[in-house]
Amino acid sequence: MSTEQEAKWYILQTHSGHENAVVSNIVKVLGNRKMDKEVLKIEVPTQKVTEIKNGKKREVLKKIYPGYILINMYLNDKVCHLIRSVRGVVCFAGGDGRPIPLTQEEEFKLGVAKSFENRYDAPYKVSDSVKIIDGPLEGYVGTLTEINMEKEQLKVSVSIFNRETSVELSMDSVIPLG
């Protein structure tokens, strides 16, 4: 295990539909070569979705980014070469053939950040005036009443037909005014 550097998250492109098989193959190959301590975690980003099939509701896990997996590892040439040689791996995201680690903001947005505290500064504060730029209330102006950093959600009080209405929006659905 590399002690002189910190493990970082990287994006690995795979053949779409083979993400789980690639994860298994990487784990197997690293274990066989006694290099499994170099990779701390591998994730296939998924989310629970409710589907209705044949009139029945059921929850299923859907891949958020088909064809991509996230890998937390200590970067070194041996591990990179080994991972690239695994069947189903296309390439690491990055330039010049070298993997580029995720930024802290990207880690937070992808849900792999160690902690959201001190890693992501809220661009808003409660009582800020914001303009809605997406969805059915696009163009409306409201007052921010609540911030949920974990979910990246905001509650905004908007006047609709002279009546204050609280709506929940994603952070990228509003822009600050002033």
N, C-alpha and C positions, 0 to 999 in steps of 0.2 A: 504494500500500500504506500502511496506517495504521501510523505508527511510534510514536504516543503511547500505544497500547494493545497489549495482548497478545492474540494469537489464542486463541480458546476454542472448545470443542466444544459443539455444539448438536444437538438431536434435531429431525428434520424428518419430519412425517407425510406419507405418500404414499398413493396408491391401492394397495391390496394387489395384489401380482403385477406391479407396474409400477416397482419400485424401481430396477432397472438402467436402464430407459428414462429415468426422472427424472434419474438421475445424468448420463447422456449429454446430456440436454436442458439441464441446469444448466451443464455444462461448455461446451456450444456457445453458449448465450446469454451467459455471462460473457465468453467469448472474443470474440464479436462486438462486445460493448460495451467491450472492452479493460479489463475489471474482473476478469480471472482471477487477478490477484495478491492480491485480497482474500480468496479462498478457497484455503486451503492443501491441504486433503485432504477427500475425500468417501468414505465407506465404507458398504457394505451389510453389516452384521454377519452372517457365515456361519460354519458349522462343518462339518467333514467327518463324515459319517455313513455307516456301512456298511449297505447295503440288500441284501436277498436278493430277486431278482426272477427268476421262472422257474427257480428252483434255482441261480442264479448270484449270487455275491457281487460287489458293486461299491461303490466309494466315491463318494459324491455330496456336493455342497455344499448344505446346507439353510440357509435364512434363519433366524436366531435370533429376530428380531423382524420378522415379516412386516408390511409397511406402514410401516416406519420406516427412515430412513437417518441416519447421523451425519455432521455437517459441521463441519470445523475452519476457522473464519473470523474475520476482523476484523469486528466488528459495526458497521454503519452503516446509515442509513435507505435509501440507494440500493440497496445489495446486498440488504437484506431485502426491499424492494419488488420487485426484479428476480427474486429466488428465488421469492417468493410467486406471481409471475405465470407461472411455468413450468408448462406443462401436466402434470398428474399430482400436483402439490404440493397438499396439503390445508392444512397450517399448520405453524408452528413450535410445539414444545412450550413452554408458558409461559403467563403470565397477562397480561391487559390488552393482548393483541395484540403484546406485546413478547417476543422469545425470551429464555429463561432459560438461561444456560450450565450445563453439567454441573459438579457439584462434583468435587473431586479424587478422592473415594472412588468416585463414579459413573464417572469416567474409568477408574479402575483396574479396577473390576468389568466394564466393557464392553471392556476391553483396549485402550484408546486412550491411556492415560497415557504421558507421555514416559519416565518411569522410575518404578518402584515404590519406589525408595529415597527415604526421607524424605517420602513422600506418603501412606503408609498405615501406621499403627502396628498391629502384631499385637496382638490383644486377649489373646493367650495367650503362654506361654513353656514351653519344654520342662520337664517334670516337674510341670506343673500337673495337678490332678485335674479331670476334666470329666465331665459327664453327657450321654449320647447322647439326643437328643430326637427323632430321626427315623430311620426305616428299621427293619430287622428286629431291631436291637440296642437299640431304644428302651427307655430306663429303666436300661440298664447304666451303670456308672461305671468309668472307666478313667484311665490316666495318659498324658499327652501325651509322645510320644517323638520326634516330628519335625514340623517346620512347613515347608510349601512355599508361600511367599507368591505366587509367580508363578501357580501353579495353584489357589491358595486351598484347599489340601488339608492335612489333618492326619493323622498316624499316631498311633493310640491303642492302647495295650496294655490289653486287657480280659481279665478272668478268666472263662472259660467252662468250666463243669464242672471247676473247680479247675485249669485249664490256661491259662497266659498265651497270648493270641492277639493278633497285631498286625493291626489293621484300618485301612484308609484311608478317611477321611471328609471331606466338605466342611466348611468352617468354620461354615456355618450349621446343621450337623447336631448341634452340641454347644453346651453352655453351661458356663461355668466354675463350679466348686464352691468355696465358701469365700469 
